[in-house]
Amino acid sequence: MPSFKSFVSDNYRLVFGYALLVAVVIGCHSLPRQGTSGKEKKSGTDPHKTWRDFGGGPDQSKYFVQDEITKSNVNQLKVAWTYSTADENVYQFNPLIVDNIMYVLAKGNSLVALDAASGKEIWIHANLQGIAPRGINYWESKDRKDRRLIFQMNNYLQAIDALTGKSILNFGDNGLVDLRQGLGRDPLTVTRAQSGTPGKIFENLLLLGSSTGENYMSSPGDVRAYDVVTGKLAWTFHTIPHPGEYGYDTWPKDAYKYIGGVNTWGEISVDAERGIAYYPLGSPTYDYYGGDRIGSNLYGNSILALDARTGKRIWHYQLVHHDLWDYDLSAAPQLVTVNHDGKKIDAVAVAGKNGFMFVFDRVNGKPLWPIEERPVPASTVPGEQAWPTQPFPTVIPPFGRQDMTSKDLNQYFLKPRERAEWAKRIDSMGTGLYTPVSMTRETLSIPGAVGGASWGSTAANPEKGIVYVRSIDWPSVYGKVEKRDPPKDDESGENAVAANGQSIYATNCQACHGADRKGAVGPQLLDIASKLNFEKFQQLVFSGKGEMPAFPHLDEGTMRRLYRFMSETGDARAGGRPAPAKNQTPEGPVVASGGVPKGQELRELTAAMRNASRQGPNSYGVPYPDDAKVSATRYFIPPGWGLGYPFLISPPWSSIIAYDMNKGTIKWKIPIGQDLQATEEGGKNTGVLRSQRNGMIVTSTGLVFCTAKDGKIYAFDADNGKELWAGQLPTGTQGLPSMYELNGKHYLVVSATVPLVWGRGDEKTKPEKPAPQGRYVVFALP
């Protein structure tokens, strides 16, 4: 069996050169170029001085070089302009800025090009329903005559002309690249192939991961590269190895035929000078039971370094063996230069959901400080073989809490009787890092399935070797494991156990969306019928989206009862904002609508989903292939995925941690944000519950900007964490902020579209009437 430590091919030599993007001045295009006096602005060559990439640049450092906004004047930042999204959608979108054009998502999932100086609309490509929510990619040819926006939508790649906003039909097959193709599975059974994050442009390639779903028989998480001009597949790396590939013997025979996941759904970082791409990989599926995947499961939960041009493996290091806790890696690996043992080393720092930070030489994968394999608890679930050891850093301290007892219960939000009941309940649970779930008792895991560091959670000052992590402490409470035997031959999804819509909702949805459907962990669902017809609702529930898990075990009849319950008792006004009509043309300079036509493909996908959902009743789902040499019995944790009780633990709930990677030490740590309900009860420095999906910007002037999901964006002193400024937003925020320069002036832009939720999440602040619309808010010095 191969070693779990990093592997470097003996005969691999780095021969990559570094090609600078040469900018040329060309005449005006058909669109007016606002603020450039009729001349094209020369394209920048320093990736840290522009924000034309998701995360700012290839290295995902969120680092921005500027000299205007400093520690002494940051408190003078004011709102320069805002742009209304004109709908009630929550946008996690990271705006891109190229020359004087800003690209945003707004107006019913439309791509909108704005004048970056004023917010004036240039063009709108409307109704891109199903577009990957967190961002898009920008690419331009060396002569700048070909400029395109490349994005994922409904499991396809599409491209839009960045200047005109119109679809590019010679990309792929009549404008479409089917991401379900080439995964070694029947494409009509692949329901999730795109990622919520946009991937990464390197030279003429789009490096792309995927969100595969988290259930049995999910699709494999192969990482792939596509030509940005033709759409052709350039290379594939099998993250679940095929016969003859390195790591194949860390799985059962032919596991690649039925195991899914091991995917990069988060952020890819690229060392552009060396041509090395760094992929944070997630866990194999099913997340909490691995009896069908006995072994260490390479490349699950690994940091993987690939030749960005060819997809050849350079090195890897597995950070969780045989994952049973959903400890995906998704935060951007941070590429920094450090002084280590008297030498200057180019390193990569990797932060995980489990609260650990690991640091490696980015060229050869050698850990900068020793990593120990330590014993961890065994599993008692039949057929399971939890891996006996897990990697632990020996020098670098963890950034998040990794244990919880009844003494750590929250002093806010819990009534005395509740507190006593939870104390008794927690004392009877299995707790502690790497404790597997059980059939005989509940299990508490911290960091939980969405705790620690996730996408958008890391940033760096690359030259100084300082890495910043946004971390949340969110315990997961898992119920007792349940056994599901395969259905009998005469059973089908159509005659599954009958249940009314309300009980279906309570079993599958209530933990995240609340008993009143006003939103808890997840968003409110009161007006679902005004947002989604049944077919789109079925696709969403079957496949999942973002952090929402998939529910493929719900057959069509069950979904219709659930949809009817949510529709008949919904109130479109209860959320505080009127729901817009779907697929109507928004106001403004609309140049196209809907992307590339794809009706037939989506009808085929819907039919495939229905067929798959009928494969078995209750929670069994799609069966294994006939030749799979594993038991047909499956084990599940009860629905909810452990996400229902983030309020159990005492504050702080969200923090920023600054690491000095020259020493392997924590430089400072502070709470980020403040919960309003806890403040009213006397709380200070609490952080914010559920503070996922927020981001940072680090500047060369010594600032760290960070959103906090409490309706503010903060600026901190990068050297000591002192708060220097807090900018008020009209509502809460998700996604990454961006920074850009235009005509010598620097701007900070934030997407503020998220309803504010305080305390336990079952009570919302009362917004003004009418409630504030979502906006992109741009700050600048006066």
N, C-alpha and C positions, 0 to 999 in steps of 0.2 A: 504494500500500500504506500503511495507517495507520502512524503513528509507534508505536514500541514504548514510548515514554514515557507517563507518566500523562496521561489525557484527562479533561477536565472539561466537561460539557455547558454550552454558553454560556448557555442559558436556564434552567438549574437553580438554583433558590433554595431555601434551607433554611427551611422554615416549620414545622418540627416543634416542638411544645411538649413539656413534660415533665410527665407525669401521675404523681403519687405514689400508691402503693398505700395506700389508706386502710384501716386495720385497725379492726374493730369488735369489741366484746365480745359474745359470744353464749353461750347456755346450753350445758350439757354435751351432747355427742353420745351416741350409744348406747355408745361405748367409754369406759372410765374414763380420765381425764386424770391420769396419774401426776405427782405433784409440783407440782400447781397448786391444791391445796386445793379441788377441785371446780369451779374457774372456768377459763374459757379464757384463755390467755395472749395478750396483745395482740400482733398480728403486727408484726414489725420492719419499718422502712422503710429503714434503711441497709443496702445489700447487702453491705457489708464487715463487718457485725456478725452475719451469719447464714451458714449453709452449706446453703441450700435449692436450690442450683443446682450442676450439674456445674462444677467449677473455682471454686466459691465464690459467684460473682455474674455478672452480665451481661458485665462487662469481662474475665473470665477472668484477673484479676490474681493470684488465690490470696492476696489481701491480706486480713488480718483485724485489725479494730480491737478491742483489749482492753488492759486495764491490770494484769492480775493476774500473768501470767507474764512475767518481765523477765530482763535479762541477769544480774542478781545472784542470782536464785532458780531459774533454769531447771534448774540441776543438782540440784534437789530433786524433780523430776518422778518420780512413781512410777506403777505400774500401778494404776488405779482398779478396772477390771473387764475381763474378756475374754469373748468369745462364740465358741464353737467352730462352725466351718462344718460339722462332722460328716461330712465327705467328703474326698476327695483332690484335688478340683478346684483349679486355680489361678484365683483371682479377682482381676481387675484393677479391681474395682468401687470407685467413689468414693462413700462413704456420704453420704446427704443427711440433714439434721436439721431438722425443722420442729416448733417448740414443744418438747415433750418426747419426740418420737418420732424414732427413727433408722431409716432404711431401708437394708437391706443385702441382698446376694445370698449365699446359703449353701444348705446341705442339698440338693444336687443341683439347682442352678440354680433355687432357690425365692426369691421375694421375701419378706423377713421384716421385720416392724415390731417394733422393740425399744424398751423404755423406755430413754431415753438416759441416765438416771441410774444404772441398775443392770444393763442388758443383759437384763432379763426379756422373754420373748417376749409380744407382744400378739396378733399374727396371723401366719399363714404362707399365702402363695399358692404352692402347690407345683408342681414339675415344669414350669418355664418353659424347656424345652429349646429352644435357638436364640435366646435373648434376647441382645440386644446386650450385650457383656460389660463395658463400661467404666462404664456409668451409666444413669440414668433421668432423667426430667424431672418436676418438681413444679409444679403450677399450682393456683391457687385463685381463685374469684370474689371480687369486692370485698366481698361480705357474708360470705364464708368458708363459705357453706353448701355450695358445690360445691368439693370438693378432690379432685384426681386425680393419679395417677402415669401418665405416658405414656411408652411404651417401644416399641422395635422388636423384632420376633421373627419369624424365618423370612420376612423380606421383607414383613412387615405391620406397621402401627401398631396398638397396642392401648392401652386405658386401664383402670386399676383405681382404684376408690374408695380414697382415701388413708387413710380411717378404718376401713373395713370389710375391705379387701383383696379385694373381689369385683369381677369384670369388669363394665365399664359397657357394656351391649349397645346403647344408643342412640348410641354413638360409631361413626361410619362406617356400614358395611353390616353390621348385626347384630354390631357390636363390632369389625369389621376394616376397615382401610384398606390396600388393596393397593398397595405401593410400586412394583410392576413396571408399573403402568398409567401411561400418559401420557409415556413416554420415547421415543416415535417408533419403537419396535421391537415385534415380536410379544411380548407379555408372557410367553408360554410359552418363549421363548428367553432371557429375562432371568434369569440364575441368581444374580446378586448385585445387590441394590438397597438394602439397608440398610447403615448404617455401624456400626462398632464403638463410636463415640462417640455420645452421645445427642442431639446437636443443641443448640439454645438456645431457651428460651422468651422471647418478647418480646410484651408485652401479651397478646392472645388468640391469638397465633400461635406455632406450633412451626417454627422455622427449621431446615432439615434438609439434610445432605449425604448422601453414600453411599460405599460401598466397591464399586467396579465390577468388580474383577478387573483383571489386568494383561496379558492376552493379546490377540492379534488378535481383533477383533469383540466385544470387551467392550462392555457397555452404556455410554451417555454419562453423564457425571457432572452432569447438570442439578441446580442447587440449587433447592429448593422450600420453600414455606411452607404449613402446614396449619392450619385452624381447630381449636383445642384442644377445643372443645365438640362441633362437628358432625363433625370429621374431614375436612371438605371441603378440596380443594386451593384455596389462596388465590391463589398466583402461582407462576410458573416462570421461571427465568432459564437460557437455553441457554448453557452454558459452551463448547460447540462450536457456533459461530453458525450459524443457519439463513439462507437467502437473504434479503437486505435488512437483516440485523442487522450491527451494528458488529463488525468483525473477520472477517467471512465470507471476505474476499479474502486472509486470511493462511493459508488452507488450499486444498487442491485443491477443485474444484467438487464439491458434494454430499458432502463428507467427513463431514458430520454423520450420514449414513446408515450409515456403516460404522466410523468411528473411535470408540473408547471412552475412558474415563477423563476427565481434566480435572475431577476430583471433589474435594470437600472430605470427606476421611475423618477429618480431625483436628478441631481445636477452632475453633468460631466465636465471635468476640468482638463485643459490641454496645455502642455508645455509646447508652445508654438515653435520655439527655437530648436528643440530636439525632435519634434514631431511625435510626442508620446501623449496618448490620451489616458486619463485615469477615470475608471468607472467604479462607483460605489454600488455594490450589488445587494439585492434583497434576499429574503429567505425563500426556500422551496415551499411549494404548497402540497398539502394543506398545512397551514402555519403551525398548528398546535399538536399535530400527531404525525409521526414519521415511521409508522410500522411498515409502510410501503416504500420506504426510502432508507433502509438501514445502511449506515455508513456515515462518513463525515460530510458528504454532499458538497464537494467542490463543484462550482465556484460560489456556492451559496454564502452570503454574508462576507464576501471578500472585497478587498481593494484590488482591482485588476488593472495592470498597466499594459496597454496595447500599442503597437506601431499604428499610428493614426492613418497611415497611407495604405496599409495592407491588412490590418486586423490581426497580425501575428502577436502572440503572447510574448511579452518581455519578462514580466514577473507578476506574482500575485502573493497575497497573504490573507489567509482566512482568519477572520476576527471572531466568528462564532461558528462552532462545529455543530452540524445537525440541529439547526435552529428549531426550538419548540416554543419561542416566545415572541415571534414576529419582530425580531430585532434587526429589521432591514437597515442597511446603510443607504442613506439618501442625500445627506448634506454634502455640499461641494467639497471635495478634497482640496486643501489649501496648499499652494505651492509657494514656499518661502525659502529664503537663503539664511542660514544660521552659522554661527561660530560654534563648533562642536569639537571638543578635545584638541583645541588649537588649530583646527582646520575649518575652512569655509566650505560648507556642504549645501547643495541644493536638496531640499527636503520636501516631503509631502506629509501633511498632517490630516488625520482622518478622525472625525468625531462621529459617534454612534448613538443610536437610541438608548443603548444601555448605560450611557453616562461616561463611557471611557473615551480617552483620547490616545491615539497611537501615532507615532511619527517614524517615517522611513526615509532612507536615502532614495530620492525619487528616480535615480538611474538604475540602481541594482536591487532595490527592495530590502536592503538590510536595515533592521530596526536601529534607531539611534541609541535607544536604551533597551536593556533586556526585557523580553516578554516571557512570562512564566506560564506553563501549563499547570493549572491547579485543579484538584478534584472538586466536583460539583455533585449535587444530589442525583440519585438514579430515579427513573420513572417506574411507577407501579401499574401503568395502563397496559393491558394485555397486548403483546406483540411489539411493544415499543422498546427500543434500546437507545436511551439517551446517551450521548457521548460522555465518557467518564471525566474528561477534563475540559477546561475552557481557558483561552488566553487572558492573562491579566498583566497590565503594565506594571512595572516595578518601580519606576521613578515618577512618572507623570501622574499627578493626582486626578481622580475623577472630577467631572464638573457638575454632576447631578447626584441627588440622593439615590441610594441603591438598597435601602431597607426601610421598612416602616412597621411600627408596633402600635398598640392601642395608645401608648403615651404620645404618639405623634398626631393624634386626631385634631382636626381643625377646631380652634376655639371660637370661630365664627360660624354662623349658618346652621349649626346643629343644636337642637333643643336638648335639655338635660337627659330626657328619656331616650332620644335618638342616640345621644352620645354613649349612654350606658349600653344600649343594644349593639351599637357598632363595636364598642370595646370588647364585648363578649364574643362577637362574631369574628373580629380580627384575631383575637387570641386563639381561636380554634382553627384558623386557616393555616395553610402552608404558605410561608413567606420567605423572603430572602432572595438574593440574586441567583438566577438560574435554577429556581425551584420549579420542576415541571408541574403541569396541571394533573389532577387526580380524579378518580371515579368515586372517592370516598369523602372528600371534603373540598371546600372552596379554596381557591388560591389567590393570593394578592401578589402582584408583581409591580415593582417600581425600580427604575422607570418602566412604565407600562408600554402598551403597543404604540402609543403616540407621544410618549415622553422623550426626554433627552433632546437630542439634536435631530432635526428633520430638514427637508429642503428649505433653502433660504436662511439657514441657521448659522452659517459660518462666513467669516470675512477675515481679511488679513492686511497688514502692512508687509508686503513681500520682502522688501529690502531689509527691514529691521528684524524680521523673524518673529513678529507678534501676531498671534492668531486669536480671533474673537469668536465666541460661541454664544448663541442665544439658546438657552435651555429652559425646558418646562418640566416641573415635577407633577406628573399626572399618573396616579396609581391605576392599574387595571385590576378589577375584581372579576375573576373567572369562576363560573359555576362548575358543578361537578360534571365530569366528562360523561357524555351519553353515547351509547352504542347504537349503530344503525346496521342492520343486516340488509343484504340486497333484496330487492322486491322479487316476489314470486312471478312466474311466467304469466299468470293471468291478471297481474296487477298493472296499473298504469297511473299516470298522473291524473287522469280524468276521474278515477274513483278513489283518490286519496281521501284521508280522513277529512270530513266536512267541518268547516268552521266558518263562523260569520266574520264579516270584515273587521269588526272591532277586536275580536280575539286574535285575528291574524296580525292586526296592527300592534296589539299589546305584546305579542310574542316576538315580533321581528323588528319593530320600529320604535317602540316607546322609549327604550333606554336612551336613544340618541335624540329623539324629536319631542319627547315629553308626552305625558298622558293627555294634555290638552292640545297637543300638536302645535304649540306656540314656540317650540324650539328649546333644546337644552344643549347637548353637545352639537347636534346638527341644526340646520335652519328650520324655521317654521314651515308647516305644511298645510296651512289653513286654506290656501287658495290654489291647491295643486291643479284643479281642473282648468283654471284659467291660464295655466302655464304649459301644461302638457296634455295632449290627447292620449288615449289609451295606448296606442302603439309606441309612442315615445316614452311613456311611463313604464311600459313593459320592458323596453330596451334598457332603460336606466336601472330598474330594479334587478333585472337579470344579470346585467354586466357590471353594475357598480360604477362609481366615478370618484376620482380623487381618493380621499380617505374613507369614502362610503364603501363598505364591502359589497360584493355581489351576492345575490340570493337565487342561484339557479335551481334550487329545489322547489321553488314555488311554481306550480303548474299554471296554465293559462286561466283555468277556472278560479283558482285561488287569487291570482292577481286581479281578476275582474271584480271579485268580491271586495278586495282591499281597495281598489280604485273607486268602486262605488261608495264605500264607506267614507273615504277621504273626500269625495266629490260632493255627496249629498249633504254632509254636515259642515262643509267648508264655508268660510265667509271671506270673500275677496277683500273686504274692507278691514278685517281684523288685524292685518299686519301693519296698518297705518299708512299704506301707500296703495293707490289704485293699481291693479294689475294691467299691464298694457296688452293690447290685442297682439296675437302672435303673427309673425311673418308679414306685418304690414310695412310698407315702405316708410322709413323715418323721414322727418323733415331734414332738409339740407342737400348738399351737392352729391346725390347718389349717382354713381357711375355704373354700378352692377349690383346684383342681388343673388345670394344663394350659393356662390362659388360655382364649381363645375357641376353640371347636371349628373345625378347619380341615383335616380329613382329606382331603376331595376336592381341595382346592386343592393340597396337597402331593403327592398322587398325580399330578395333572396336571403339576406341576413335575418330578417324577422322570421321567415319561414324556418330557417335553421334553428333559431332560438326556440321556437315553439316545439320543433321536433325533439330538441335536446331536453326541454323541460318535461316532456312526456316519458322520459326514459325510466323514471322511477318515482314513487310517491314519497311523501313526507320529506325528509332532508337528505335522501340518498344521492340524488343528482345523477350525472352521466356515469354509466358503468365503465369499468376498466376494459381495455382491449382484451379480446379472447385469449391472446397469448401471454398476457401479463402473469408472471409467476408470483402473485401476492394474494393474500387473503382478500376476499370480496367484502369482508366486514369493515366498516368505517367508524371512526370515533370523532365526535364533535364536542366542542364546548357550546353551551346554550347560546342562542342569538344575543347580540349586544356587543360581542367582541371585547367585553371588559371595559367599555368606555363610559359607563353610566354614572360614575361617582368621582369625578375629578376634585370635588370639594372636600373629600375626606381628609386630606392631609393639611397640616398647618402651613401657613405661608413662610417664606416667599414662594409663590407659585411660578414665577418666571424671572429669569436672571440673565445678565450678561457676564461672561467670564473672559478675562484677558490672560492668555498664556504667553510667557516669554519662552519661546522654543530654543533660545540659545542656552537656557539653563534647565528647561523642562519643569518650570515652576509656574504657579498661578500668580500673576502680577496684581490683579485685583478682581473683585467679584461684587456686583451690585444687583439689587432687584430692579426690574424694568417695568414701569407702569404702576398703577394704583387702582385697586378695586373700590368702587364708590360705596357699595354696601358695607364692606369691611371698614372703610373710612368712617362711615356714620356710626359704627360700633367701636370706634377708637383705634382702628388698625392703622399702622404706618409701615411704609416700605413693604407692602404685601406682594407686589407684582400683580399679574392678572391671570385669572383662571382661563384655561383653554387658549392660551396665547400662542397658538400655532400659526404658521403661514405668514409670519412677519419677517422683516429683513433689515439689514444694516448697510451703511456706506461708511467706509474709512477714507479720510482725506489726508493728503500730504501735509496739511497745516495742523495736524494733530487732533482731529475731531472724529468722533464716532456718532453718526446719526442712526437712530433706531426707532422703528415703529413698535407699538406696544398693545394694540387692540383695545385701548381705553380712550380712543378719540384724540390721541396726541402723537406727535413725532418729537423725539428728544434728541438733543445734542449733548454729548459727554466729552470730557477731556480724555483723550486716548491714553494719556500717561497714568492717570489715577482714577478714572471713572467719575469724577465730579460732574454733576449736572450743570450745564451752562445755559441751556435754553429748552423750552418746551413750546412747540407750535400747535395751536388748537386747530382741529379738523372738524368738519361738519358732522361727522359720524365716525364709526370705527374703520379700521383698515386691515387688509390682507395683501399679501404679495410683496414684491421687492420695490422699494423706492429707486429712483434714478437721479443722476446728476449730469448736467451738461453745461457747455459754454457756448455762448452766442454773442458775437460782436464784442468780445472782451468781458462779458458779464456772465456770471455763473448762476445756475438755477438748480433747485431741488424740487422734484415732482413726486407726489404721493397719490395713490389710488385710495380714496376714502368712500367706501360703498357698503360697509358692514354695519348692521344694526348693533347698537351697544347692548351688551348683556352683562349683568352684574350678579354677584353672589352665586347661588346655586344654579342659576340659569332658568329657574321657573318664574322669575319676575324680571321684566325689562323696565328700563327707565322710560318714563312717559315722554315721548318726543313731542315737539311742538306740533300744532295742527296747522297745515299738513306737515307730516314728518319730512325731515330734510332729504332731498334727493342726493344720490351718490354723485361724487365729483372727483375729478382729478384736480388736485390743488398744487399750485406751483409757487414756491417761495423764492425770494431774492432779496438782496440788500436794497435799501431805498436808493 
